[in-house]
Amino acid sequence: MRFTKIIATIGPSTGTTDAILKLAQHGVGICRLNFSHGTYKDHEKVIDSIRAVNKKGFSLGIMIDTKGPEVRTGDVRQAIQVKKGQSVIFTSHATKKEKLTTITVDYDHFAEDVPSARCILLDNGAIEFKLESVERNGNVIAKALESGSIGSRRHINLPGAHISLPSFTEKDWQDIRFGIDCGVDFFATSFVRTGKDIQTLRAFLQKHKSHGEIIAKIETPQAVDNIDDIVDAANGIMIARGDLGAEVPFEDVPHIQEKIVEKCRRKGKPVIVATHMLESMILSPMPTRAEVTDVAYAARLQADCAMLSGETASGLFPFKAVAAMDRVLRRNERIEPNYDLSFRHTCPATTDQSDDGLRREQALAASVLATKIRADAIVAITRTGRTARAVSNSRPLVPIHAFTDTEICKHHLMLLWGVTPHCIPFSADREQTLLQALAHAEKEKFLKKGQRIVAVSDIRTGSTSVMTIQIREI
Protein backbone atom coordinates (compact mmCIF):
# COMPACT_ATOMS: atom_id res chain seq x y z
CA MET A 1 0.00 0.00 0.00
CA ARG A 2 0.96 3.66 -0.25
CA PHE A 3 1.19 5.42 3.11
CA THR A 4 1.36 9.06 1.93
CA LYS A 5 -2.05 10.38 0.85
CA ILE A 6 -2.70 12.30 -2.38
CA ILE A 7 -4.96 15.36 -2.55
CA ALA A 8 -6.16 16.37 -6.02
CA THR A 9 -7.63 19.74 -6.95
CA ILE A 10 -10.80 19.43 -9.02
CA GLY A 11 -11.29 21.76 -11.99
CA PRO A 12 -12.27 21.79 -15.66
CA SER A 13 -10.03 18.78 -16.39
CA THR A 14 -11.57 16.58 -13.68
CA GLY A 15 -14.99 18.01 -12.76
CA THR A 16 -17.15 15.16 -14.01
CA THR A 17 -18.28 12.10 -12.07
CA ASP A 18 -16.37 9.81 -14.43
CA ALA A 19 -13.16 11.82 -13.99
CA ILE A 20 -13.48 11.90 -10.20
CA LEU A 21 -14.08 8.15 -10.20
CA LYS A 22 -10.91 7.72 -12.23
CA LEU A 23 -8.98 9.88 -9.74
CA ALA A 24 -10.25 7.70 -6.89
CA GLN A 25 -9.22 4.56 -8.77
CA HIS A 26 -5.75 6.07 -9.23
CA GLY A 27 -5.46 6.50 -5.45
CA VAL A 28 -6.61 10.05 -4.68
CA GLY A 29 -7.91 10.32 -1.10
CA ILE A 30 -9.19 13.91 -0.87
CA CYS A 31 -10.67 16.25 -3.49
CA ARG A 32 -9.88 19.96 -3.13
CA LEU A 33 -12.18 22.67 -4.47
CA ASN A 34 -10.45 26.01 -5.02
CA PHE A 35 -12.89 28.81 -4.22
CA SER A 36 -10.72 31.39 -5.97
CA HIS A 37 -12.40 30.05 -9.10
CA GLY A 38 -15.85 28.82 -10.10
CA THR A 39 -19.41 29.48 -8.98
CA TYR A 40 -21.41 27.86 -6.20
CA LYS A 41 -23.35 25.99 -8.86
CA ASP A 42 -20.08 24.60 -10.23
CA HIS A 43 -18.85 23.56 -6.78
CA GLU A 44 -22.17 22.01 -5.79
CA LYS A 45 -22.11 19.90 -8.94
CA VAL A 46 -18.59 18.68 -8.10
CA ILE A 47 -19.58 17.85 -4.51
CA ASP A 48 -22.54 15.84 -5.81
CA SER A 49 -20.18 13.97 -8.15
CA ILE A 50 -17.75 13.18 -5.32
CA ARG A 51 -20.58 11.78 -3.23
CA ALA A 52 -21.80 9.73 -6.17
CA VAL A 53 -18.31 8.22 -6.43
CA ASN A 54 -18.27 7.50 -2.68
CA LYS A 55 -21.44 5.47 -3.10
CA LYS A 56 -19.39 3.15 -5.31
CA GLY A 57 -17.25 2.14 -2.32
CA PHE A 58 -14.73 4.98 -2.06
CA SER A 59 -14.14 7.37 0.86
CA LEU A 60 -13.08 10.62 -0.82
CA GLY A 61 -12.85 13.54 1.58
CA ILE A 62 -14.01 16.98 0.42
CA MET A 63 -11.85 20.03 1.08
CA ILE A 64 -12.77 23.59 0.19
CA ASP A 65 -9.96 26.12 -0.09
CA THR A 66 -10.96 29.72 0.64
CA LYS A 67 -9.67 32.60 -1.45
CA GLY A 68 -8.47 34.53 1.59
CA PRO A 69 -7.31 38.14 1.79
CA GLU A 70 -5.37 38.03 -1.45
CA VAL A 71 -4.72 40.67 -4.10
CA ARG A 72 -5.42 39.88 -7.75
CA THR A 73 -5.37 41.65 -11.08
CA GLY A 74 -8.67 42.50 -12.76
CA ASP A 75 -10.44 40.77 -15.62
CA VAL A 76 -9.12 41.41 -19.14
CA ARG A 77 -10.48 40.46 -22.55
CA GLN A 78 -7.00 39.63 -23.83
CA ALA A 79 -3.83 38.95 -21.90
CA ILE A 80 -1.68 42.04 -21.31
CA GLN A 81 1.78 41.69 -22.85
CA VAL A 82 4.61 43.28 -20.84
CA LYS A 83 8.22 43.62 -21.98
CA LYS A 84 11.31 43.71 -19.79
CA GLY A 85 12.12 47.31 -18.78
CA GLN A 86 8.60 48.55 -19.56
CA SER A 87 6.92 50.83 -17.00
CA VAL A 88 3.27 50.09 -16.19
CA ILE A 89 0.56 51.45 -13.92
CA PHE A 90 -1.05 49.39 -11.13
CA THR A 91 -4.30 50.95 -10.00
CA SER A 92 -7.51 50.03 -8.22
CA HIS A 93 -9.53 52.87 -9.75
CA ALA A 94 -8.76 53.20 -13.46
CA THR A 95 -11.18 55.80 -14.84
CA LYS A 96 -9.51 57.18 -17.94
CA LYS A 97 -7.09 56.29 -20.71
CA GLU A 98 -3.58 56.31 -19.30
CA LYS A 99 -0.37 56.85 -21.24
CA LEU A 100 1.15 53.69 -19.79
CA THR A 101 -0.19 50.13 -19.89
CA THR A 102 -2.59 49.81 -16.97
CA ILE A 103 -3.05 46.77 -14.75
CA THR A 104 -6.07 46.97 -12.47
CA VAL A 105 -6.01 45.41 -8.99
CA ASP A 106 -8.91 44.44 -6.74
CA TYR A 107 -7.47 46.04 -3.58
CA ASP A 108 -8.26 49.67 -2.70
CA HIS A 109 -5.27 50.10 -0.35
CA PHE A 110 -2.70 48.83 -2.86
CA ALA A 111 -0.98 52.23 -3.16
CA GLU A 112 -0.75 52.52 0.64
CA ASP A 113 0.80 49.09 1.21
CA VAL A 114 3.13 48.76 -1.78
CA PRO A 115 5.91 51.16 -0.54
CA SER A 116 6.87 48.69 2.23
CA ALA A 117 7.14 45.77 -0.23
CA ARG A 118 10.48 44.62 -1.63
CA CYS A 119 8.90 44.27 -5.08
CA ILE A 120 5.63 43.38 -6.85
CA LEU A 121 5.31 39.76 -7.95
CA LEU A 122 2.69 38.36 -10.31
CA ASP A 123 1.77 34.69 -10.63
CA ASN A 124 4.02 33.53 -7.78
CA GLY A 125 7.01 35.35 -9.27
CA ALA A 126 6.49 34.71 -12.99
CA ILE A 127 6.91 38.46 -13.52
CA GLU A 128 8.64 40.80 -11.08
CA PHE A 129 8.13 44.56 -10.99
CA LYS A 130 10.29 47.18 -9.29
CA LEU A 131 8.43 50.08 -7.67
CA GLU A 132 9.25 53.42 -9.26
CA SER A 133 6.75 55.81 -7.71
CA VAL A 134 3.31 56.26 -6.16
CA GLU A 135 1.34 59.16 -7.61
CA ARG A 136 -1.07 61.38 -5.69
CA ASN A 137 -4.06 59.87 -7.47
CA GLY A 138 -3.10 56.40 -6.20
CA ASN A 139 -1.50 55.12 -9.39
CA VAL A 140 1.52 52.91 -8.73
CA ILE A 141 4.27 53.13 -11.37
CA ALA A 142 6.48 50.03 -11.60
CA LYS A 143 9.05 48.67 -14.05
CA ALA A 144 8.91 45.09 -15.35
CA LEU A 145 12.08 43.10 -14.69
CA GLU A 146 10.94 40.31 -17.04
CA SER A 147 8.77 40.00 -20.10
CA GLY A 148 5.53 38.14 -19.75
CA SER A 149 1.80 37.83 -20.23
CA ILE A 150 -0.81 38.87 -17.63
CA GLY A 151 -4.23 37.27 -17.88
CA SER A 152 -7.36 37.77 -15.80
CA ARG A 153 -7.27 37.54 -12.01
CA ARG A 154 -3.57 36.83 -11.66
CA HIS A 155 -2.32 36.66 -8.10
CA ILE A 156 -0.19 39.55 -6.78
CA ASN A 157 2.34 39.22 -3.95
CA LEU A 158 3.88 42.16 -2.10
CA PRO A 159 6.83 40.54 -0.26
CA GLY A 160 7.61 42.34 2.98
CA ALA A 161 4.37 44.34 3.07
CA HIS A 162 1.69 43.83 5.71
CA ILE A 163 -1.56 43.72 3.77
CA SER A 164 -4.35 45.66 5.46
CA LEU A 165 -7.05 43.20 4.39
CA PRO A 166 -8.89 41.32 7.18
CA SER A 167 -7.96 37.68 7.77
CA PHE A 168 -11.35 36.62 6.39
CA THR A 169 -13.09 38.57 3.66
CA GLU A 170 -16.85 38.71 3.18
CA LYS A 171 -16.46 36.28 0.28
CA ASP A 172 -14.59 33.87 2.58
CA TRP A 173 -17.45 33.84 5.11
CA GLN A 174 -19.95 33.24 2.31
CA ASP A 175 -17.81 30.39 0.95
CA ILE A 176 -17.40 28.86 4.40
CA ARG A 177 -21.15 29.03 5.00
CA PHE A 178 -21.66 27.31 1.63
CA GLY A 179 -19.22 24.59 2.70
CA ILE A 180 -21.07 24.15 6.00
CA ASP A 181 -24.39 23.80 4.19
CA CYS A 182 -22.83 21.19 1.89
CA GLY A 183 -21.30 19.30 4.83
CA VAL A 184 -17.71 19.36 3.53
CA ASP A 185 -14.99 17.63 5.55
CA PHE A 186 -12.15 20.18 5.52
CA PHE A 187 -11.83 23.97 5.37
CA ALA A 188 -8.40 25.09 4.10
CA THR A 189 -7.91 28.72 5.16
CA SER A 190 -5.70 30.90 2.99
CA PHE A 191 -3.17 33.45 4.26
CA VAL A 192 -3.53 32.54 7.93
CA ARG A 193 -1.51 34.89 10.12
CA THR A 194 -2.06 33.82 13.74
CA GLY A 195 -3.65 31.12 15.86
CA LYS A 196 -6.46 33.60 16.60
CA ASP A 197 -7.53 33.36 12.95
CA ILE A 198 -8.08 29.62 13.44
CA GLN A 199 -9.97 30.20 16.70
CA THR A 200 -12.25 32.68 14.95
CA LEU A 201 -13.09 30.18 12.24
CA ARG A 202 -13.56 27.35 14.73
CA ALA A 203 -16.06 29.42 16.71
CA PHE A 204 -17.97 30.09 13.47
CA LEU A 205 -18.01 26.39 12.55
CA GLN A 206 -19.17 25.39 16.03
CA LYS A 207 -21.89 28.04 15.98
CA HIS A 208 -23.22 26.57 12.73
CA LYS A 209 -22.78 22.97 13.95
CA SER A 210 -20.19 22.01 11.34
CA HIS A 211 -17.99 18.95 11.86
CA GLY A 212 -15.46 20.21 9.31
CA GLU A 213 -11.79 20.24 10.28
CA ILE A 214 -9.59 23.31 9.78
CA ILE A 215 -6.45 23.12 7.64
CA ALA A 216 -4.26 26.21 8.08
CA LYS A 217 -2.36 27.20 4.95
CA ILE A 218 1.11 28.55 5.72
CA GLU A 219 1.98 31.07 3.02
CA THR A 220 3.00 34.31 4.78
CA PRO A 221 6.00 35.39 6.90
CA GLN A 222 3.57 36.16 9.75
CA ALA A 223 2.31 32.57 9.68
CA VAL A 224 5.88 31.24 9.81
CA ASP A 225 6.61 33.48 12.80
CA ASN A 226 3.45 32.25 14.57
CA ILE A 227 3.69 28.62 13.49
CA ASP A 228 3.52 27.10 16.98
CA ASP A 229 0.25 28.82 17.85
CA ILE A 230 -1.22 27.95 14.44
CA VAL A 231 -0.26 24.27 14.71
CA ASP A 232 -1.83 24.14 18.18
CA ALA A 233 -5.07 25.75 16.99
CA ALA A 234 -5.60 23.96 13.65
CA ASN A 235 -6.56 20.37 12.86
CA GLY A 236 -3.86 20.21 10.22
CA ILE A 237 -1.34 22.30 8.28
CA MET A 238 -0.81 22.87 4.56
CA ILE A 239 2.60 24.17 3.46
CA ALA A 240 1.47 26.25 0.48
CA ARG A 241 4.84 26.77 -1.11
CA GLY A 242 3.72 28.90 -4.07
CA ASP A 243 2.72 32.01 -2.17
CA LEU A 244 5.14 31.21 0.65
CA GLY A 245 8.02 31.18 -1.84
CA ALA A 246 6.88 34.55 -3.17
CA GLU A 247 6.58 36.08 0.31
CA VAL A 248 9.87 34.83 1.78
CA PRO A 249 13.26 34.32 0.09
CA PHE A 250 12.80 31.20 -2.03
CA GLU A 251 16.02 29.65 -0.69
CA ASP A 252 14.38 29.54 2.77
CA VAL A 253 11.40 27.43 1.65
CA PRO A 254 13.03 23.96 2.02
CA HIS A 255 14.13 24.75 5.57
CA ILE A 256 10.72 26.16 6.48
CA GLN A 257 9.02 23.09 4.98
CA GLU A 258 11.22 20.75 7.00
CA LYS A 259 10.69 22.74 10.21
CA ILE A 260 6.90 22.76 9.82
CA VAL A 261 6.72 19.03 9.13
CA GLU A 262 8.78 18.36 12.24
CA LYS A 263 6.58 20.62 14.38
CA CYS A 264 3.44 18.88 13.13
CA ARG A 265 4.95 15.48 13.88
CA ARG A 266 5.87 16.62 17.38
CA LYS A 267 2.34 17.81 18.08
CA GLY A 268 0.53 14.99 16.33
CA LYS A 269 -1.05 17.15 13.61
CA PRO A 270 -1.32 16.03 9.96
CA VAL A 271 0.69 18.07 7.44
CA ILE A 272 0.26 18.56 3.68
CA VAL A 273 3.01 19.59 1.25
CA ALA A 274 1.45 21.54 -1.62
CA THR A 275 2.02 23.61 -4.77
CA HIS A 276 4.26 23.12 -7.80
CA MET A 277 4.90 19.47 -7.01
CA LEU A 278 4.47 18.27 -10.62
CA GLU A 279 3.83 21.65 -12.25
CA SER A 280 5.31 20.71 -15.63
CA MET A 281 2.69 17.96 -15.98
CA ILE A 282 0.04 20.60 -16.59
CA LEU A 283 1.38 20.52 -20.15
CA SER A 284 3.69 17.48 -20.25
CA PRO A 285 2.92 13.77 -19.81
CA MET A 286 6.19 13.31 -17.88
CA PRO A 287 7.47 15.10 -14.76
CA THR A 288 10.86 16.74 -14.61
CA ARG A 289 13.50 14.94 -12.56
CA ALA A 290 13.62 17.94 -10.21
CA GLU A 291 9.89 17.53 -9.56
CA VAL A 292 10.36 13.82 -8.90
CA THR A 293 13.03 14.70 -6.35
CA ASP A 294 10.72 17.25 -4.73
CA VAL A 295 7.91 14.73 -4.30
CA ALA A 296 10.42 12.17 -3.01
CA TYR A 297 11.68 14.71 -0.45
CA ALA A 298 8.14 15.22 0.88
CA ALA A 299 7.76 11.44 1.15
CA ARG A 300 11.04 11.04 3.00
CA LEU A 301 10.02 13.80 5.41
CA GLN A 302 6.97 11.57 5.97
CA ALA A 303 4.41 14.31 5.41
CA ASP A 304 0.85 12.97 5.63
CA CYS A 305 -0.21 14.22 2.19
CA ALA A 306 1.13 15.59 -1.06
CA MET A 307 -1.18 17.82 -3.10
CA LEU A 308 -1.71 18.41 -6.80
CA SER A 309 -3.15 21.76 -7.91
CA GLY A 310 -3.19 22.84 -11.55
CA GLU A 311 -1.92 19.40 -12.55
CA THR A 312 -5.36 17.88 -11.94
CA ALA A 313 -7.53 21.02 -12.05
CA SER A 314 -6.67 22.28 -15.52
CA GLY A 315 -3.80 20.12 -16.76
CA LEU A 316 -3.75 18.08 -19.93
CA PHE A 317 -2.67 14.90 -18.11
CA PRO A 318 -4.44 14.81 -14.71
CA PHE A 319 -4.46 11.02 -14.33
CA LYS A 320 -0.85 10.64 -15.42
CA ALA A 321 0.07 13.27 -12.82
CA VAL A 322 -1.64 11.26 -10.07
CA ALA A 323 -0.03 8.05 -11.32
CA ALA A 324 3.41 9.70 -11.38
CA MET A 325 3.00 11.03 -7.84
CA ASP A 326 1.80 7.62 -6.68
CA ARG A 327 4.90 5.93 -8.11
CA VAL A 328 7.33 8.40 -6.55
CA LEU A 329 5.64 8.31 -3.14
CA ARG A 330 5.59 4.50 -3.02
CA ARG A 331 9.26 4.28 -3.94
CA ASN A 332 10.50 6.84 -1.41
CA GLU A 333 8.24 6.77 1.64
CA ARG A 334 9.31 3.42 3.11
CA ILE A 335 11.91 4.60 5.58
CA GLU A 336 12.51 1.92 8.20
CA PRO A 337 11.20 3.35 11.49
CA ASN A 338 13.85 3.87 14.14
CA TYR A 339 12.18 3.54 17.50
CA ASP A 340 15.23 4.54 19.53
CA LEU A 341 15.97 7.96 21.00
CA SER A 342 16.53 9.54 17.61
CA PHE A 343 13.01 8.54 16.54
CA ARG A 344 11.56 9.78 19.81
CA HIS A 345 13.28 13.08 19.13
CA THR A 346 11.27 13.25 15.91
CA CYS A 347 8.03 12.35 17.65
CA PRO A 348 8.41 12.91 21.40
CA ALA A 349 5.51 12.78 23.80
CA THR A 350 7.30 11.89 27.01
CA THR A 351 7.12 15.44 28.38
CA ASP A 352 3.51 15.92 27.31
CA GLN A 353 1.27 14.61 30.07
CA SER A 354 -1.97 15.67 28.38
CA ASP A 355 -4.46 13.05 27.20
CA ASP A 356 -3.20 13.41 23.62
CA GLY A 357 0.44 13.20 24.75
CA LEU A 358 -0.13 9.97 26.68
CA ARG A 359 -2.21 8.59 23.82
CA ARG A 360 0.70 9.18 21.43
CA GLU A 361 3.04 7.33 23.83
CA GLN A 362 0.67 4.35 23.90
CA ALA A 363 0.29 4.46 20.11
CA LEU A 364 4.07 4.52 19.77
CA ALA A 365 4.22 1.37 21.92
CA ALA A 366 1.65 -0.30 19.65
CA SER A 367 3.68 0.68 16.57
CA VAL A 368 6.89 -0.72 18.07
CA LEU A 369 5.08 -3.96 18.92
CA ALA A 370 3.58 -4.27 15.42
CA THR A 371 7.00 -3.72 13.87
CA LYS A 372 8.80 -6.17 16.15
CA ILE A 373 6.35 -9.03 15.62
CA ARG A 374 5.98 -8.26 11.90
CA ALA A 375 2.24 -7.81 12.22
CA ASP A 376 0.22 -7.73 9.01
CA ALA A 377 -1.76 -4.69 10.16
CA ILE A 378 -2.67 -2.42 13.03
CA VAL A 379 -6.42 -2.28 13.65
CA ALA A 380 -7.55 0.88 15.46
CA ILE A 381 -11.07 1.20 16.88
CA THR A 382 -11.86 4.93 17.13
CA ARG A 383 -14.95 7.08 17.47
CA THR A 384 -13.29 10.49 17.18
CA GLY A 385 -10.19 9.59 15.16
CA ARG A 386 -7.76 10.46 17.99
CA THR A 387 -6.49 6.91 18.39
CA ALA A 388 -5.92 6.51 14.64
CA ARG A 389 -4.14 9.89 14.49
CA ALA A 390 -1.82 8.86 17.32
CA VAL A 391 -0.93 5.55 15.64
CA SER A 392 -0.42 7.27 12.28
CA ASN A 393 1.88 9.83 13.87
CA SER A 394 4.23 7.02 14.95
CA ARG A 395 4.75 6.17 11.25
CA PRO A 396 4.88 2.37 11.48
CA LEU A 397 5.51 0.64 8.16
CA VAL A 398 2.43 -1.47 8.86
CA PRO A 399 -0.98 -0.80 7.26
CA ILE A 400 -3.31 0.94 9.71
CA HIS A 401 -6.97 0.02 9.35
CA ALA A 402 -9.11 2.42 11.38
CA PHE A 403 -12.71 1.53 12.18
CA THR A 404 -15.16 4.24 13.17
CA ASP A 405 -18.94 4.42 13.38
CA THR A 406 -19.56 7.67 11.45
CA GLU A 407 -19.01 8.69 7.84
CA ILE A 408 -17.79 12.10 9.07
CA CYS A 409 -14.89 10.59 11.01
CA LYS A 410 -14.20 8.16 8.18
CA HIS A 411 -13.63 11.01 5.74
CA HIS A 412 -11.46 12.93 8.24
CA LEU A 413 -9.22 9.87 8.55
CA MET A 414 -8.46 10.05 4.81
CA LEU A 415 -5.99 12.84 5.68
CA LEU A 416 -3.76 10.61 7.81
CA TRP A 417 -0.54 8.88 6.76
CA GLY A 418 -0.95 5.13 6.44
CA VAL A 419 -4.60 5.00 7.54
CA THR A 420 -7.31 3.19 5.59
CA PRO A 421 -10.67 4.09 7.20
CA HIS A 422 -13.75 1.88 7.47
CA CYS A 423 -17.20 2.59 8.85
CA ILE A 424 -19.05 -0.07 10.84
CA PRO A 425 -21.73 0.05 13.56
CA PHE A 426 -20.23 -0.03 17.06
CA SER A 427 -21.45 -2.21 19.88
CA ALA A 428 -21.59 -1.25 23.56
CA ASP A 429 -19.22 -4.19 24.08
CA ARG A 430 -15.74 -3.22 22.81
CA GLU A 431 -14.79 -6.86 22.24
CA GLN A 432 -17.85 -7.31 20.05
CA THR A 433 -16.91 -4.17 18.09
CA LEU A 434 -13.42 -5.54 17.48
CA LEU A 435 -14.85 -8.87 16.32
CA GLN A 436 -17.18 -7.00 13.93
CA ALA A 437 -14.19 -5.08 12.57
CA LEU A 438 -12.22 -8.28 11.95
CA ALA A 439 -15.25 -9.90 10.32
CA HIS A 440 -15.55 -6.87 8.02
CA ALA A 441 -11.84 -7.11 7.18
CA GLU A 442 -12.23 -10.78 6.20
CA LYS A 443 -15.35 -10.10 4.17
CA GLU A 444 -13.67 -7.26 2.23
CA LYS A 445 -10.52 -9.40 1.88
CA PHE A 446 -7.97 -6.89 3.11
CA LEU A 447 -7.14 -9.26 5.99
CA LYS A 448 -7.40 -13.04 6.01
CA LYS A 449 -7.35 -15.96 8.39
CA GLY A 450 -4.00 -16.74 9.96
CA GLN A 451 -2.71 -13.17 9.76
CA ARG A 452 -1.53 -11.44 12.92
CA ILE A 453 -2.63 -7.96 13.89
CA VAL A 454 -2.11 -5.49 16.70
CA ALA A 455 -5.50 -4.18 17.85
CA VAL A 456 -5.69 -0.75 19.49
CA SER A 457 -8.88 0.50 21.13
CA ASP A 458 -10.21 2.35 24.17
CA ILE A 459 -12.09 0.83 27.06
CA ARG A 460 -13.98 2.65 29.81
CA THR A 461 -12.67 2.26 33.37
CA GLY A 462 -14.99 4.27 35.55
CA SER A 463 -15.11 7.81 34.19
CA THR A 464 -11.91 7.59 32.14
CA SER A 465 -10.93 6.03 28.83
CA VAL A 466 -7.89 3.75 28.66
CA MET A 467 -6.16 2.58 25.47
CA THR A 468 -5.67 -1.16 25.18
CA ILE A 469 -3.17 -2.93 22.96
CA GLN A 470 -3.69 -6.58 21.97
CA ILE A 471 -2.06 -9.11 19.65
CA ARG A 472 -4.67 -11.09 17.74
CA GLU A 473 -4.56 -13.81 15.12
CA ILE A 474 -7.43 -13.77 12.69
Beta strands, then each sheet from edge to edge (+ up, - down):
strand 1: 5-10
strand 2: 30-34
strand 3: 61-65
strand 4: 71-72
strand 5: 80-82
strand 6: 87-91
strand 7: 101-104
strand 8: 120-122
strand 9: 127-134
strand 10: 140-144
strand 11: 148-150
strand 12: 155-157
strand 13: 186-189
strand 14: 213-218
strand 15: 236-240
strand 16: 271-274
strand 17: 305-308
strand 18: 377-381
strand 19: 400-404
strand 20: 419-423
strand 21: 452-461
strand 22: 464-473
sheet 1: 1+ 2+ 3+ 13+ 14+ 15+ 16+ 17+ 1+
sheet 2: 4+ 12- 8+ 9- 10+ 6- 7-
sheet 3: 5+ 11-
sheet 4: 20+ 19+ 18+ 21+ 22-
end
